[in-house]
Amino acid sequence: MEVEKTFDVIGVEDLIMDFALQINKIPKTDGMSMIKDSCWAGGGNASSAIVALSRLGAKCAMVGTTGNDAYGNFCLEDMKRNGVDVSHIKQVEGDTTLCICLAETETQGRSFLGKLGVQGVMTPEEVGEDFIRDCKVIHLSCMPSPAQVAATSFAKKHGVEISLDAGAFFPGAKELAEQADILIMSENFYGGLFGEDKNYCENCKKLVEKGAKIAVVTLGKKGCAGADKDASFELDSFSGAEIVDTTGAGDVFHGGFLYAYLYRDKTDGY
C-alpha cells in the first residue's frame, strides 16, 4: 500500500530575487532605451518551477537559504503567497542574490545581469531527512549546494524520485545528471553530453537505459524531444500567442511537466 505523502514536490535551491525589464533593445554605450514594463518577483530555476506547480494545485515546499535583507524577505513572502511551504528555508546574514532580466522586444532575446549574494550553508539536520522522505519528488537546479547534496542523499535512501533542471553544463554536471530519475536538459547541457549529435530521441533513450526514468531535451523555438522506457517523442513549441518575455519559460515547463507526470493516472498520460 502506497504511503500518503505530505508534499508532491520539494524544490532544493537558494532563493533569488528577479527584476524583469521589458525594453525595445539594449542601448549602445552612452545610449538609452525606454523601459516598457517591469516586474519584481522571486526567481531561480527550481523555485520558479515549484511556484508553477503550486499554482496548478500540487503540494509543494522549498529547501534552501536566502539572505536576511529586503530581497530575501520578499522571496519568502512570494513563496508563501503562492502556497509554498517555507519552513525549511534558512535565512542567513547577508544579501540575497539578485538577477536583472532584460527582455528585448525587437529581437525576442534575453540578457541577464547578476549580483551573487550570500551562499548560506544548511546542515543535513536543517534540510531534514524526514522532511525529504515525506515527498514524492525533489526538484533540483544545477546550482550545487550542501543542501542539494543532503537532499539528494536522503531522496536516494528513501526512494524519493529526483528531478533535475539540467540547464548549465559544469564540472560534475554529468555525475549529478546520472542520479536523476526525471532529467530535463537544455540544449547547452545536451551538447555537453552529446556534442553536435542531433539524434535527440536516440540519445535520450541512451540516458533512460543508463537509469533515468525519462529524459527530455528542450529546444527553445524548436520544441522538445525525449524518451522513457516505453516510447520516444518530439513536440513542436507552443504557438499562437504574442511572445513578450521568455524568462522563466523553461522553469515553468519543468513545473507543468512534473504536474502532468505526478498526476498521469488521473489525466490522459503526461
N, C-alpha and C positions, 0 to 999 in steps of 0.2 A: 504494500500500500504506500502510495506516494505521500511524503510528509508535507504538510502545508507550510509554505514559506511566507515570512513577513514581507519580503521585498521581491519584486520581479528582477530588477537590475540595480546594482550598486556601481556607480562610477568612481574611478580612482584617479584623481588628478588634483594638483594645486590650482586654486581658482585664479582667474584672470579677469581684469577689467577691460572691456572693449569700448572704444569711442569710434563709432562708424560715421564716416562722412561721405556724402554723395556729391561729386563735383563733375564739371564738364570734362576737365582733363587736368593732369598735374602741370602746374605752371613751370616755365623755364626759370632758370636762375634770375633773380631780381624781378620776376614777373608775378602775376596774381591770377587767381582763379576763384570764382564765387562758389560758396557752398550752397547747394540746392536743398539739402536735407541733412539731418544729423540725428544720432541716437546713442544714448548711453545704455549699455547692457552688460550683464555678466557674460564672459566669453570662455574660450577653451574648447578643445575638441570633444573630450569626454563629457564635460559639463553641459555643452550645448545639446549633445545627444540625449543626455539624461532629462533635460528640460523638455525636449521634444517628446520623449517617452511619457513623461508625467502628464503633459498636456493631452496626450492620446488616451490616458486613463490607466497607465501602468503605475505600479507602486515602486517608488524609486528613492534612493539615498545617495549621498556623496561621501567619500573619504578623501581627505587631503588637508592641506594647510592654506592659509591666507594671511595677509598682513593685518595689523590691528589699526590701520588707517581708515579714512573715509571710504576709499575704494573697496577695501576688504569688507567693511560693514555693508556697503551697497550690494556686493556679490552675495553675501549671506542672506540679506533680505530678499534679493531677487530670487534665490533658490526657494526660500520659504513661500514667496508669493505664488510660485509655480508648483507648490505642493511637494517639494523635495525634502526629505529628512536630512537635516544638517547636524545631527547630534554627534557625528564623528568628523566634523570639520574643526581643525585646531587653528585658532588664531595665535600668531606669533608676533613678536616685536619687529616692526619694520614696515616697509612699503609693499603693497601688492603689485604684482606685475601688471603693466599697462600696455595695451596694444591699440594703436591708432590705425584704423582700416580705411583706406581710400578707394572708393569705387568710382571709376571713370565712365560716364555715360557715353562718351564718344567712342571708346574702344571696348567697353564692357570688361575692361581689365581691372585688376586689383593690385594694390600695393600696401605694404604694411610697415609701420614704424613701431618698434618695440622698446620698452624700458623694463629690464629684468628687475623684479623685486626680490624680496627675501625668499629664500628657498628653505622652508621650515622642515624639520625632521620629526617624523612620527615613529614612535617605537612600535613593535609588533603588538604590545599590550594596548596602545592607544588606537591602533587600527581595529583590533578586536576580532579574535578568532571566531567567537560565537556570532558576532555581527555578520561576518562574511559567510559563515555556514548557513545563515538564515536567509539566503537569497538564491535565486535560480541562476543568475549570470552576473559576473563582474565585467565591466566595460573599461578598457584601458586606452590611454593615448600613448603616443611614442615619446612621452616626456618621462624618463625614468626617475624614480624617487624611492626612498626607503619604504614609503607606504605602499608603493606598487609591488615591491619585492615581497613584502609581508603578505599583502592581499593575495598575490598570485600563489604563494606557498600554501596559504590557508585554503584557497579555492581548489587547488590540486588535491589536497589532503581530504577534502570533504565532498569531492565530486561536483563542485560548482563549475558550470561552464565558463570559459574565458573568451571574451570578445575583444578583439584588438582593432583599433582605428590605426591601421598601418600607413601613416602619412609620410613622414620624413624617414629616409633610409640613413641610418647612422651606425657606427660601430656597435655591435651587439644586437642590432635590429633583427637579424636573421634568427638568432637564438630566441629572442622574445616571440617572434612570429611562430616558431616551432611549438610553442606552448599553447597557442590559441586554438580553440575549438571553432570559433567563428572569426575568420580572417578576411577583413575587407581592406583592400590595398588601394593606394593612389597609383597613378601611372609612374610617379617617381620611385615609389617603393617597389613596384613590379619590375621596373627597369633595373633596380639594384639586385634583384634575384635572377632575372632572365635576360637582361640586356635588351637588345633590339628585337628579340623574338616576339612577333605579334600573334602567335598562336595562343590567344588568351585562354580559351576553354581548355585546350590540352594541358597547358601549364597549371591552370587551376586544378585540373584533375590530378596532376602530379602532387600538388600540395595536399589534396584530400587523401591520396594514397599514403602520404607520409604521416597522417594523423589528424589533420583538420577535418571537422565535420562538414564545413562549407567554406569555400574560398571564392572571393569576388574581387574583381578589379574595376574601379570606377574610372571612366574615360572622358569626363567632362561633357562637352557637346556631343561626343560620340556615344554616350550612354554608358553601359556597363556589360560585363560578361562574367561568368562564373560557373561553378560546378559543385555538386555534392555527390554522395555515393550513388545516387540514382540517375542523375542526368546533368547535362550542361545547358547553358542558356546564354543568349545575347539579347540585350534590350536597348532600344533607342532611348535617347534622352527625352525628358518631358518637353512639350512644345505647346504653343497656343496662347501664351501669355507674355506680356511685356516683361523683359528682364531688367530689373532695377539694380540689384546688387546680389552677387552670388556668394558673398561672405557667409560662411556657416552652412552653405548648401550641402556640402559633404557630411558635416556633422549631423544635420537633420536627416540625411539619408540613412546614417547609421541608426538613429533613433527609430525611424519608421521601419527599417528592416528588422531590427530587434523586436519591435512590437509585433510585426507580422510573423516572425519566427516563433515567438513565445506563444502566440495565440493561433497558430496554424491549424490546430484541430477544430477551432471554432469558426474559421473562415475557409475560404477555398484555397488552402495552402498558402505558402509565402511566396 
